[in-house]
């Protein structure tokens, strides 16, 4: 399994090419392929596990109703679990053999690598070879992310990058020009972001009126990526084993964390962790209008949909060696599923660009993994943000070109690793430790982990 996992993660680590390349159309007989096993057999029930997300409730209900109408012999049982609880409950399910049939390991805090190493995911290669026409418009390079030794264990449903989201109304009010959409514009760097943040920040200390210029919501390690740093060695991402940390050996780590500390403590343009927690008790800091810019994953395209103000999207600021996280989520079948044929049929329904895949994109605004939906997504985001279609396309393609798959998808037991880092990082953001002290502590605590 170690060799297989290594092959998978090497593919993941190197996969930063464009998501929306050319792809062949569906075969004419795709609609009739793979329909055996449920059309005239006994009735079966499959379990579909999802994370709690109010934005997806209607889509989930629609998928179940439509699939069951087309497949009256298959009943889909929906299990909804808060993301923070998925790892613990899934581990219990897997140990007991009472597993969900269809689910996404990246919707847990641990990620694909952890569940692959547990042997929890089923090889779907035979289904894919038989029904290749049904998934032919998913970019093959994205499909290869979940391939180990020519065996595929996941079907991508979305592939999102990371961006800087900004409140257009606050920019307009303070006369601040919008940031660019070109990832290759080197003038849009962290100093330029700081200058805008300083102009947008006001009334700090007045809980009712204060507005902060910027908030970097990325984890500490992903913040280091933006400066060309990394707390882990390259082999951690190709072996799924954390190994010896690189916390102290990569100088960009200190530069990245010091910059964020300075935003908070020196320049007073970003909220500290205590303030973020207090604002978050009322609502999302960006949605409440308390933060003018936020660096976040591409889920902001749907999370910020309810905003009562106009907002835009920009690249994460330029820095030599900058990399940003990609989040490519798959649907998988449990290795111990009693109904893999029916589960596969349901996955095809979920990613169908004329049905589930299209409806998922329309409902959630998530960037689709299916290339045939790309142009529609660009238009959808242009309509939502008031940006040009060409700008949205430029943003998304640039995120991919500068991207690499997220750390928690590649390194085993990353939930524990992340908690260990965050315990110290919060004390940095609150000014309780220096960056040097914090890095020393993070390095020591990571080395103390025994897996």
C-alpha positions as CSV (number, residue, x, y, z in Angstrom):
1,X,0.0,0.0,0.0
2,X,2.9,2.4,0.7
3,X,4.1,2.0,-2.9
4,X,0.6,2.6,-4.2
5,X,0.1,5.7,-2.0
6,X,3.4,7.1,-3.0
7,X,2.5,6.8,-6.7
8,X,-0.8,8.6,-6.1
9,X,0.6,11.4,-4.1
10,X,3.4,12.0,-6.6
11,X,0.8,12.5,-9.2
12,X,-1.1,14.8,-6.9
13,X,2.0,16.9,-6.1
14,X,2.9,17.4,-9.7
15,X,-0.6,18.0,-11.0
16,X,-0.7,21.7,-11.5
17,X,-1.7,21.8,-15.2
18,X,-4.9,23.4,-16.5
19,X,-8.1,21.9,-15.5
20,X,-10.0,22.9,-18.6
21,X,-8.1,21.4,-21.5
22,X,-9.5,19.7,-24.5
23,X,-11.6,16.6,-23.9
24,X,-13.5,14.2,-26.1
25,X,-17.2,14.2,-26.2
26,X,-19.4,11.5,-24.7
27,X,-19.9,8.4,-26.8
28,X,-23.2,7.9,-28.4
29,X,-24.0,4.8,-26.3
30,X,-23.0,6.4,-23.0
31,X,-26.6,6.7,-21.8
32,X,-27.1,3.0,-22.0
33,X,-23.8,1.8,-20.6
34,X,-23.5,0.4,-17.1
35,X,-27.2,0.0,-16.5
36,X,-27.0,-3.5,-15.2
37,X,-27.5,-4.5,-11.6
38,X,-30.5,-2.5,-10.7
39,X,-33.1,-2.2,-13.5
40,X,-34.8,-5.5,-12.8
41,X,-33.2,-6.9,-9.7
42,X,-34.0,-6.9,-6.0
43,X,-34.4,-3.6,-4.2
44,X,-31.4,-2.3,-2.4
45,X,-30.5,0.7,-0.2
46,X,-27.2,2.6,-0.6
47,X,-26.0,5.1,2.0
48,X,-24.7,8.5,0.8
49,X,-22.6,10.4,3.3
50,X,-22.2,14.2,3.0
51,X,-21.0,17.0,5.2
52,X,-23.5,19.4,6.7
53,X,-23.9,22.3,4.3
54,X,-27.1,24.3,4.1
55,X,-26.2,25.4,0.6
56,X,-26.4,21.8,-0.6
57,X,-29.6,20.6,1.0
58,X,-31.9,21.3,-2.0
59,X,-29.3,19.8,-4.4
60,X,-29.0,16.6,-2.3
61,X,-32.8,16.2,-2.2
62,X,-33.1,16.8,-5.9
63,X,-30.4,14.2,-6.6
64,X,-32.0,11.5,-4.4
65,X,-35.5,12.2,-5.9
66,X,-34.3,12.2,-9.5
67,X,-32.1,9.1,-9.1
68,X,-34.7,7.1,-7.3
69,X,-37.3,8.0,-10.0
70,X,-35.0,6.7,-12.7
71,X,-33.9,3.7,-10.6
72,X,-37.0,2.5,-8.6
73,X,-35.1,-0.5,-7.3
74,X,-32.4,1.7,-5.5
75,X,-33.2,3.7,-2.4
76,X,-30.6,6.3,-1.4
77,X,-30.3,6.9,2.4
78,X,-28.7,10.3,3.1
79,X,-26.4,10.7,6.1
80,X,-25.4,14.2,7.0
81,X,-22.5,14.8,9.4
82,X,-20.7,18.1,10.4
83,X,-17.3,18.2,8.9
84,X,-15.5,18.4,12.2
85,X,-17.1,15.0,13.2
86,X,-16.6,13.1,9.9
87,X,-13.2,11.7,10.7
88,X,-14.2,10.2,14.0
89,X,-17.5,8.8,12.9
90,X,-16.1,7.5,9.6
91,X,-13.3,5.7,11.4
92,X,-15.8,4.0,13.6
93,X,-17.9,3.1,10.6
94,X,-15.0,1.6,8.8
95,X,-13.8,-0.4,11.8
96,X,-17.3,-1.8,12.3
97,X,-17.8,-2.6,8.6
98,X,-21.0,-0.5,8.5
99,X,-19.6,1.9,5.9
100,X,-21.4,4.5,3.7
101,X,-21.5,3.4,0.1
102,X,-20.8,6.8,-1.5
103,X,-18.8,9.7,0.0
104,X,-16.0,12.1,-0.4
105,X,-12.9,11.6,1.8
106,X,-11.8,15.2,1.2
107,X,-14.9,16.4,3.1
108,X,-13.3,15.0,6.2
109,X,-10.5,17.0,7.9
110,X,-8.0,14.2,7.2
111,X,-8.4,13.8,3.4
112,X,-8.0,11.3,0.6
113,X,-4.5,10.1,1.6
114,X,-5.5,9.0,5.1
115,X,-8.5,6.9,3.9
116,X,-6.5,5.4,1.1
117,X,-3.9,4.2,3.5
118,X,-6.7,2.7,5.6
119,X,-7.8,0.6,2.6
120,X,-11.2,2.2,2.8
121,X,-11.7,3.1,-0.9
122,X,-12.8,0.8,-3.7
123,X,-11.0,0.5,-7.0
124,X,-13.4,1.8,-9.6
125,X,-11.3,1.0,-12.7
126,X,-13.5,-1.7,-14.1
127,X,-16.6,0.6,-13.9
128,X,-14.7,3.4,-15.6
129,X,-13.4,1.2,-18.4
130,X,-16.9,-0.1,-19.0
131,X,-18.6,3.2,-18.9
132,X,-15.9,5.5,-20.1
133,X,-18.3,7.6,-22.1
134,X,-20.2,8.7,-19.1
135,X,-17.2,10.6,-17.6
136,X,-15.3,11.4,-20.8
137,X,-15.6,15.2,-20.3
138,X,-13.8,15.2,-16.9
139,X,-10.3,16.3,-17.6
140,X,-8.0,13.3,-17.6
141,X,-5.3,15.0,-15.7
142,X,-7.8,15.6,-12.9
143,X,-9.0,12.0,-13.1
144,X,-5.4,10.9,-12.7
145,X,-5.2,12.6,-9.3
146,X,-7.0,9.6,-7.8
147,X,-5.2,6.9,-9.8
148,X,-2.7,4.5,-8.1
149,X,-0.9,1.9,-10.2
150,X,-3.5,2.5,-13.0
151,X,-6.3,1.9,-10.6
152,X,-8.8,4.8,-10.0
153,X,-10.3,5.4,-6.6
154,X,-12.2,8.6,-7.0
155,X,-14.3,10.6,-9.5
156,X,-13.7,14.3,-9.3
157,X,-16.8,16.5,-8.8
158,X,-15.2,19.9,-8.2
159,X,-11.8,21.4,-8.6
160,X,-11.3,24.8,-7.0
161,X,-8.4,27.2,-6.5
162,X,-7.7,29.9,-3.9
163,X,-8.2,33.6,-4.3
164,X,-8.5,37.0,-2.6
165,X,-12.1,38.1,-2.3
166,X,-12.9,41.8,-1.8
167,X,-15.8,44.0,-0.9
168,X,-16.3,46.3,-3.8
169,X,-18.5,48.8,-1.8
170,X,-15.8,49.3,0.8
171,X,-13.3,49.8,-2.0
172,X,-15.5,52.4,-3.7
173,X,-16.3,54.2,-0.5
174,X,-12.7,54.7,0.3
175,X,-11.6,55.4,-3.3
176,X,-9.4,52.4,-3.5
177,X,-8.8,50.8,-6.9
178,X,-9.8,47.2,-7.4
179,X,-6.9,44.7,-7.5
180,X,-6.1,43.0,-10.9
181,X,-7.2,39.7,-12.2
182,X,-3.8,38.7,-13.8
183,X,-1.8,36.3,-11.7
184,X,1.3,37.3,-13.6
185,X,1.0,41.0,-12.6
186,X,4.0,41.2,-10.2
187,X,2.9,44.7,-9.1
188,X,0.1,43.0,-7.2
189,X,2.3,41.8,-4.4
190,X,1.9,41.6,-0.6
191,X,3.2,45.2,-0.1
192,X,0.5,46.4,-2.6
193,X,-2.1,44.4,-0.6
194,X,-0.9,46.0,2.6
195,X,-1.2,49.5,1.1
196,X,-4.8,48.8,0.1
197,X,-5.5,47.3,3.5
198,X,-4.2,50.4,5.3
199,X,-6.6,52.7,3.3
200,X,-9.5,50.4,4.0
201,X,-9.0,50.0,7.7
202,X,-10.8,52.3,10.1
203,X,-12.3,52.6,13.6
204,X,-10.3,49.7,15.0
205,X,-11.3,49.1,18.6
206,X,-14.9,50.2,18.1
207,X,-16.7,46.9,17.8
208,X,-19.7,48.5,16.1
209,X,-17.8,50.5,13.5
210,X,-14.4,48.9,12.9
211,X,-13.4,47.6,9.5
212,X,-10.2,45.7,8.9
213,X,-8.5,45.8,5.6
214,X,-7.6,42.2,5.2
215,X,-7.9,38.7,6.7
216,X,-5.8,35.7,5.6
217,X,-8.0,32.7,6.5
218,X,-5.6,30.2,5.2
219,X,-3.9,27.8,7.6
220,X,-0.3,28.7,8.7
221,X,1.3,26.2,6.3
222,X,-0.8,27.3,3.4
223,X,0.2,30.9,4.2
224,X,3.9,29.9,3.9
225,X,3.1,28.5,0.4
226,X,2.2,32.0,-0.7
227,X,5.7,33.1,0.1
228,X,7.4,30.1,-1.5
229,X,7.8,28.3,1.9
230,X,6.5,25.1,3.3
231,X,6.6,23.4,6.8
232,X,7.1,20.0,5.2
233,X,9.6,18.5,2.8
234,X,8.6,17.5,-0.7
235,X,8.7,13.8,0.1
236,X,5.9,14.3,2.7
237,X,3.5,15.0,-0.2
238,X,4.6,12.0,-2.3
239,X,4.8,9.5,0.5
240,X,1.8,10.6,2.6
241,X,4.1,10.5,5.7
242,X,4.9,13.8,7.4
243,X,8.5,12.8,8.2
244,X,11.0,15.3,9.4
245,X,9.5,18.8,9.3
246,X,11.0,21.7,7.4
247,X,9.6,24.4,9.7
248,X,13.0,25.8,10.6
249,X,14.9,25.1,7.4
250,X,12.8,27.1,5.0
251,X,13.4,30.9,5.5
252,X,10.2,31.8,3.7
253,X,8.2,30.2,6.6
254,X,9.4,33.0,8.9
255,X,8.8,35.6,6.3
256,X,5.2,34.5,5.7
257,X,4.2,34.2,9.4
258,X,6.0,37.4,10.3
259,X,4.0,39.2,7.5
260,X,0.7,38.0,8.9
261,X,1.7,38.9,12.5
262,X,2.7,42.4,11.3
263,X,-0.7,42.8,9.6
264,X,-2.3,42.2,12.9
265,X,0.1,43.6,15.6
266,X,2.1,46.3,13.8
267,X,-0.1,47.7,11.0
268,X,-3.4,46.9,12.8
269,X,-5.1,46.2,9.4
270,X,-6.0,42.5,10.2
271,X,-8.0,41.1,13.2
272,X,-6.2,38.9,15.7
273,X,-7.6,35.5,16.5
274,X,-9.6,36.7,19.5
275,X,-11.3,39.3,17.3
276,X,-12.0,36.8,14.5
277,X,-13.6,34.5,17.0
278,X,-15.8,37.3,18.4
279,X,-16.9,38.5,14.9
280,X,-17.5,35.0,13.8
281,X,-19.9,34.4,16.6
282,X,-22.1,37.0,14.8
283,X,-21.4,35.9,11.3
284,X,-18.7,35.4,8.7
285,X,-16.2,38.3,9.0
286,X,-16.3,39.1,5.3
287,X,-20.1,38.8,5.0
288,X,-20.6,41.1,8.0
289,X,-18.6,43.8,6.2
290,X,-16.0,43.8,9.0
291,X,-13.2,42.8,6.6
292,X,-12.6,44.4,3.2
293,X,-10.4,41.6,1.7
294,X,-10.1,37.9,2.6
295,X,-7.8,35.3,1.3
296,X,-9.7,32.0,1.1
297,X,-10.4,28.9,-0.9
298,X,-12.6,29.0,-3.9
299,X,-15.6,28.0,-1.8
300,X,-15.9,31.7,-1.3
301,X,-17.7,31.8,-4.7
302,X,-20.7,30.1,-3.0
303,X,-20.1,31.0,0.7
304,X,-20.3,34.7,-0.2
305,X,-23.3,34.4,-2.4
306,X,-25.7,35.7,0.3
307,X,-23.6,39.0,0.7
308,X,-25.7,42.2,0.8
309,X,-22.9,44.0,-1.0
310,X,-21.1,43.6,-4.3
311,X,-17.8,41.7,-4.2
312,X,-15.0,40.8,-6.5
313,X,-12.2,38.3,-6.9
314,X,-8.4,38.7,-7.4
315,X,-5.3,36.6,-7.3
316,X,-3.5,35.9,-4.1
317,X,-0.6,38.4,-4.1
318,X,2.6,37.7,-6.0
319,X,5.8,36.5,-4.4
320,X,8.7,34.6,-5.7
321,X,7.9,30.9,-5.5
322,X,4.2,31.5,-4.7
323,X,2.0,28.4,-4.7
324,X,-1.6,28.3,-3.7
325,X,-3.7,25.3,-2.7
326,X,-6.1,23.5,-5.0
327,X,-9.0,21.5,-3.7
328,X,-10.1,18.7,-6.0
329,X,-12.8,16.7,-4.3
330,X,-13.9,13.2,-5.6
331,X,-16.8,10.9,-5.0
332,X,-15.6,7.5,-3.8
333,X,-17.1,4.1,-3.1
334,X,-16.3,2.3,0.2
335,X,-14.1,-0.8,-0.2
336,X,-16.6,-2.7,1.9
337,X,-19.7,-1.5,0.1
338,X,-22.3,-4.3,-0.4
339,X,-23.7,-2.5,-3.4
340,X,-20.8,-1.2,-5.5
341,X,-22.7,-1.5,-8.8
342,X,-25.6,0.6,-7.6
343,X,-23.1,3.0,-5.9
344,X,-21.3,3.5,-9.2
345,X,-24.5,4.2,-11.0
346,X,-25.3,6.9,-8.4
347,X,-21.9,8.5,-8.8
348,X,-22.4,8.7,-12.5
349,X,-25.7,10.5,-11.8
350,X,-24.0,12.9,-9.4
351,X,-21.3,14.0,-11.9
352,X,-23.4,13.9,-15.1
353,X,-22.8,17.3,-16.7
354,X,-26.3,17.3,-18.0
355,X,-27.8,16.5,-14.6
356,X,-26.1,16.2,-11.2
357,X,-22.8,17.9,-12.2
358,X,-24.5,20.8,-13.8
359,X,-27.1,21.2,-11.0
360,X,-24.3,21.1,-8.4
361,X,-22.4,23.9,-10.1
362,X,-25.6,26.0,-10.5
363,X,-26.6,25.5,-6.9
364,X,-23.3,25.8,-5.1
365,X,-21.2,27.9,-7.6
366,X,-18.4,25.4,-7.1
367,X,-15.8,25.2,-9.9
368,X,-16.7,22.0,-11.8
369,X,-14.2,19.3,-12.6
370,X,-16.0,18.6,-15.9
371,X,-14.6,20.6,-18.7
372,X,-17.9,20.8,-20.6
373,X,-19.2,23.0,-17.8
374,X,-16.3,25.5,-17.7
375,X,-17.8,28.1,-19.9
376,X,-21.1,28.1,-18.1
377,X,-19.3,28.4,-14.8
378,X,-17.3,31.4,-16.1
379,X,-20.6,33.1,-17.1
380,X,-22.3,32.2,-13.9
381,X,-19.5,33.8,-11.8
382,X,-19.3,36.8,-14.1
383,X,-23.0,37.4,-13.5
384,X,-22.6,37.0,-9.7
385,X,-19.6,39.2,-9.4
386,X,-20.1,41.8,-12.1
387,X,-16.7,40.8,-13.6
388,X,-16.1,40.0,-17.2
389,X,-16.2,36.4,-18.4
390,X,-12.6,36.8,-19.5
391,X,-11.5,38.0,-16.1
392,X,-13.1,35.0,-14.3
393,X,-11.5,32.6,-16.7
394,X,-8.1,34.3,-16.2
395,X,-8.5,34.1,-12.5
396,X,-9.4,30.4,-12.5
397,X,-6.7,29.3,-14.9
398,X,-4.1,31.3,-13.0
399,X,-5.1,29.7,-9.8
400,X,-4.5,26.3,-11.3
401,X,-1.2,27.3,-13.0
402,X,0.0,28.5,-9.6
403,X,-1.6,25.7,-7.6
404,X,-0.8,22.4,-6.0
405,X,-3.1,20.0,-4.3
406,X,-3.9,20.9,-0.6
407,X,-1.7,19.5,2.1
408,X,-4.5,17.9,4.1
409,X,-5.4,15.8,0.9
410,X,-1.8,14.5,0.6
411,X,-0.4,13.9,4.1
412,X,-1.8,11.2,6.3
413,X,-3.2,12.1,9.7
414,X,-3.2,15.8,8.8
415,X,-6.1,16.6,11.2
416,X,-3.7,16.0,14.1
417,X,-0.9,17.8,12.4
418,X,-3.0,20.8,11.7
419,X,-4.3,21.0,15.2
420,X,-0.7,20.9,16.5
421,X,0.3,23.8,14.3
422,X,-2.8,25.9,15.0
423,X,-2.3,25.7,18.8
424,X,0.9,27.7,18.5
425,X,-0.1,29.8,15.5
426,X,-3.1,31.3,17.4
427,X,-0.6,32.6,20.1
428,X,1.4,34.2,17.3
429,X,-1.6,36.0,15.9
430,X,-2.6,37.2,19.3
431,X,0.9,38.6,20.0
432,X,1.7,36.2,22.8
433,X,4.8,34.7,21.2
434,X,7.4,35.9,18.7
435,X,7.5,34.2,15.3
436,X,10.9,32.7,16.1
437,X,9.5,31.3,19.4
438,X,6.4,30.0,17.5
439,X,8.4,28.3,14.8
440,X,10.6,26.6,17.4
441,X,7.5,25.4,19.2
442,X,5.8,24.2,16.1
443,X,8.9,22.3,15.0
444,X,9.3,20.7,18.5
445,X,5.6,19.7,18.7
446,X,5.5,18.2,15.2
447,X,8.6,16.1,15.9
448,X,6.9,14.8,19.1
449,X,4.0,13.4,17.2
450,X,4.1,9.6,17.1
451,X,2.1,8.0,14.3
